[in-house]
Amino acid sequence: MKVSIVGGGPGGLYFALLAQKAWPRWDITVYERNRPDDTFGFGVVFSDQTLDTFKAYDGPSYEMIRRRFAYWGDVDVVYKGRTMRSGGNGFCGCSRVALLHILHDRCRELGVKLKFQHEVEDLNEFSDSDLVVIADGINSKLREKDKQHFQPSVDLRPNKFTWLGSTRPLDAFKYFFRETPEGIILAHCYQYEEGRSTWVIETDEATWKNFGFDKMGEGEMLPVLERVFAAELEGHPLVANRSIWRNFPTIVNQTWVMGKAVLVGDAKATAHFSIGSGTKLAMEDAIALYEALKKEGEVKRALATYDTARREEVEKTQHAANVSLAWFEHMQRYWGMAPEQFAFGVMSRSKQITWENLELRDPRFIHEIHKWFAQQVKAQGFDGEGRKRGLDLSVRDDERRARVAGKRVRPAQGLGQSKPRGEAGACEPCRHVGKERPLAAEEMGHAGDLEPKPVIAVGVQGGAIAARRPAGEVEKGVFILFGRGRQGEKMGADGAGIGEAEAGEETFAETCRIDRSEQESALLGADNG
Ligand SMILES: Cc1cc2nc3c(=O)[nH]c(=O)nc-3n(C[C@H](O)[C@H](O)[C@H](O)COP(=O)(O)OP(=O)(O)OC[C@H]3O[C@@H](n4cnc5c(N)ncnc54)[C@H](O)[C@@H]3O)c2cc1C
């Protein structure tokens, strides 16, 4: 079997390694246009979970990565002079060039042929190959040549970013937020090896233009950014490496397969760097393609299996990345928030990490948020425990833990207790079960008497859309959304998904799941008009 792989990035190399290890007699060649030491960028990030996957698939390369990486558990949100630290987030950073060298060495050891400085122009070069893996990255020339077939769509996001490095050591993943006369600018930073850290700088287009970055080359922008982040850099320089300002493209392809050719990695789909998953996705694509070949035993069926079986996971990651990037695109909107609320917003922005996850990871961080939240609630006439005129928003600890562990629980029915998701009409004695029309404020009797300002609106639903109110009516208030789904999704018939409260938009609220933690999550994630 002859296999040709276009692109010697993490996706192409990891597939070559796994396939050669499993099928030593296969003739596998990787074609890479650059030299072995050329690389753009600085470091990449893997979670503990991703490292476990690598360990399971190839112990030797995992061990080599493990020996080189920098590890951290803390994430710092540095905002308006306060540092909010959240612990228990296991991640490692690794230099991209070190990762590629590890994969080169392992490929050579197993017998993969690596051809550098070979730019592939056309798939016709591989007419005698049985399988062609297209892993030529985000701007894939080969995908674009056959775009009629793959039908890629590219959503160019509005924020500007540039990928830089520094010699500044860091003891945690740091988000440095800065307000400047030009606008808000942010650095996403982490150490990837001793004395080396990645600094991805992100800002909106107006701020970028106000700084004049649109007219500056690499050499001119570095001193400007060094001045902006002077306190954070602590005297260390920023380092550039083909660090042009870009807009992130979210890429989706209708199909990943064309005959015996298959897309892998960024060529196939991209996920925004703010969830640090591009390299992980590319290497997991390689694993999925390898698994499909192992299962099906022949190319055509294997590629069809890869295209269907892998899609859900990729789309889930892309969804999380899109929700995360949208948070950064709206930084301005959150700028008035207290540091506690802001930090919670940053940590939970992709809606993959919840209040409960964060509490399990670092109770101290959540305690700080809780304290702040209790003060806000008290200031609005509630007691510190979230009760107002007989409304009990508490949830039993065992129920909360069960939900974190993904189990469904059926608590006793009634006000102040949760009902399992999707069980329409199960919430007795709720008066509003199953209603599919706008709820008037007075109908939301469970919330107690609603005050004109601030408004705390509690909707009640019984499986379908139950509370639907134009946000304009409550734009001056605090609008609490209760929900089980992801922010940004419309509520489905099973009650999954909540809408974001935005002026002028309809807002959906799911409740009957009245509990303190969800109330807090929702309030902290929502706009505080
Ligand atoms: C600012 C920024 C920060 C990021 N941070 C992270 C992070 O922290 N963690 C993370 O996991 N990911 C991160 N990523 C994403 C990550 O870099 C990519 O998602 C990942 O490298 C994708 O791997 P790949 O193998 O698909 O493609 P690539 O790594 O892009 O490799 C493609 C290779 O193909 C070669 N090539 C292209 N065309 C041809 C051709 N015609 N012929 C021969 N060779 C060709 C290229 O030279 C390249 O070596 C970040 C990306 C950006 C932009």
The ligand as an SDF file (V2000), in Angstrom:
LIG
                    3D

 53 58  0  0  0  0  0  0  0  0999 V2000
   -2.3070   32.2870   16.9020 C   0  0  0  0  0  0  0  0  0  0  0  0
   -2.4750   30.8150   16.9180 C   0  0  0  0  0  0  0  0  0  0  0  0
   -2.2850   30.1540   18.1120 C   0  0  0  0  0  0  0  0  0  0  0  0
   -2.4420   28.7870   18.1600 C   0  0  0  0  0  0  0  0  0  0  0  0
   -2.2830   28.1700   19.3570 N   0  0  0  0  0  0  0  0  0  0  0  0
   -2.4690   26.8540   19.4380 C   0  0  0  0  0  0  0  0  0  0  0  0
   -2.3350   26.1740   20.6690 C   0  0  0  0  0  0  0  0  0  0  0  0
   -2.0440   26.7640   21.6860 O   0  0  0  0  0  0  0  0  0  0  0  0
   -2.5420   24.8500   20.7130 N   0  0  0  0  0  0  0  0  0  0  0  0
   -2.8650   24.1630   19.6040 C   0  0  0  0  0  0  0  0  0  0  0  0
   -3.0450   22.9740   19.7220 O   0  0  0  0  0  0  0  0  0  0  0  0
   -2.9850   24.7670   18.4040 N   0  0  0  0  0  0  0  0  0  0  0  0
   -2.8010   26.0870   18.2950 C   0  0  0  0  0  0  0  0  0  0  0  0
   -2.9240   26.7050   17.0890 N   0  0  0  0  0  0  0  0  0  0  0  0
   -3.3290   25.9480   15.9100 C   0  0  0  0  0  0  0  0  0  0  0  0
   -2.2510   25.0710   15.3320 C   0  0  0  0  0  0  0  0  0  0  0  0
   -1.1260   25.7740   15.0030 O   0  0  0  0  0  0  0  0  0  0  0  0
   -2.8430   24.3680   14.1100 C   0  0  0  0  0  0  0  0  0  0  0  0
   -4.1900   24.1480   14.3220 O   0  0  0  0  0  0  0  0  0  0  0  0
   -2.1450   23.0450   13.8670 C   0  0  0  0  0  0  0  0  0  0  0  0
   -0.8230   23.2660   13.6110 O   0  0  0  0  0  0  0  0  0  0  0  0
   -2.8070   22.2940   12.7000 C   0  0  0  0  0  0  0  0  0  0  0  0
   -2.0170   21.2150   12.2950 O   0  0  0  0  0  0  0  0  0  0  0  0
   -2.0240   20.7180   10.7890 P   0  0  0  0  0  0  0  0  0  0  0  0
   -1.1060   19.5560   10.7650 O   0  0  0  0  0  0  0  0  0  0  0  0
   -3.3940   20.5260   10.3070 O   0  0  0  0  0  0  0  0  0  0  0  0
   -1.4830   21.9260    9.9300 O   0  0  0  0  0  0  0  0  0  0  0  0
   -0.1640   22.7820   10.0310 P   0  0  0  0  0  0  0  0  0  0  0  0
    0.4640   22.6800   11.3620 O   0  0  0  0  0  0  0  0  0  0  0  0
   -0.4870   24.1220    9.5290 O   0  0  0  0  0  0  0  0  0  0  0  0
    0.8070   22.0630    9.0190 O   0  0  0  0  0  0  0  0  0  0  0  0
    0.6150   22.0970    7.6210 C   0  0  0  0  0  0  0  0  0  0  0  0
    1.9660   21.8570    6.9640 C   0  0  0  0  0  0  0  0  0  0  0  0
    1.7740   21.6970    5.5680 O   0  0  0  0  0  0  0  0  0  0  0  0
    2.8060   22.3590    4.8870 C   0  0  0  0  0  0  0  0  0  0  0  0
    2.3110   22.6370    3.5230 N   0  0  0  0  0  0  0  0  0  0  0  0
    1.3290   23.5080    3.1880 C   0  0  0  0  0  0  0  0  0  0  0  0
    1.0990   23.4610    1.8680 N   0  0  0  0  0  0  0  0  0  0  0  0
    1.9430   22.5480    1.3540 C   0  0  0  0  0  0  0  0  0  0  0  0
    2.1630   22.0540    0.0520 C   0  0  0  0  0  0  0  0  0  0  0  0
    1.4470   22.4810   -0.9920 N   0  0  0  0  0  0  0  0  0  0  0  0
    3.1160   21.1180   -0.1290 N   0  0  0  0  0  0  0  0  0  0  0  0
    3.8340   20.6600    0.9190 C   0  0  0  0  0  0  0  0  0  0  0  0
    3.6670   21.0850    2.1810 N   0  0  0  0  0  0  0  0  0  0  0  0
    2.7170   22.0140    2.4010 C   0  0  0  0  0  0  0  0  0  0  0  0
    3.0910   23.5670    5.7330 C   0  0  0  0  0  0  0  0  0  0  0  0
    4.3820   24.0730    5.5080 O   0  0  0  0  0  0  0  0  0  0  0  0
    2.9210   23.0010    7.1460 C   0  0  0  0  0  0  0  0  0  0  0  0
    4.1340   22.5320    7.6690 O   0  0  0  0  0  0  0  0  0  0  0  0
   -2.7800   28.0660   16.9920 C   0  0  0  0  0  0  0  0  0  0  0  0
   -2.9470   28.7220   15.7830 C   0  0  0  0  0  0  0  0  0  0  0  0
   -2.8130   30.0930   15.7350 C   0  0  0  0  0  0  0  0  0  0  0  0
   -3.0030   30.7620   14.4250 C   0  0  0  0  0  0  0  0  0  0  0  0
  1  2  1  0
  2  3  1  0
  2 52  2  0
  3  4  2  0
  4  5  1  0
  4 50  1  0
  5  6  2  0
  6  7  1  0
  6 13  1  0
  7  8  2  0
  7  9  1  0
  9 10  1  0
 10 11  2  0
 10 12  1  0
 12 13  2  0
 13 14  1  0
 14 15  1  0
 14 50  1  0
 15 16  1  0
 16 17  1  0
 16 18  1  0
 18 19  1  0
 18 20  1  0
 20 21  1  0
 20 22  1  0
 22 23  1  0
 23 24  1  0
 24 25  2  0
 24 26  1  0
 24 27  1  0
 27 28  1  0
 28 29  2  0
 28 30  1  0
 28 31  1  0
 31 32  1  0
 32 33  1  0
 33 34  1  0
 33 48  1  0
 34 35  1  0
 35 36  1  0
 35 46  1  0
 36 37  1  0
 36 45  1  0
 37 38  2  0
 38 39  1  0
 39 40  1  0
 39 45  2  0
 40 41  1  0
 40 42  2  0
 42 43  1  0
 43 44  2  0
 44 45  1  0
 46 47  1  0
 46 48  1  0
 48 49  1  0
 50 51  2  0
 51 52  1  0
 52 53  1  0
M  END
$$$$
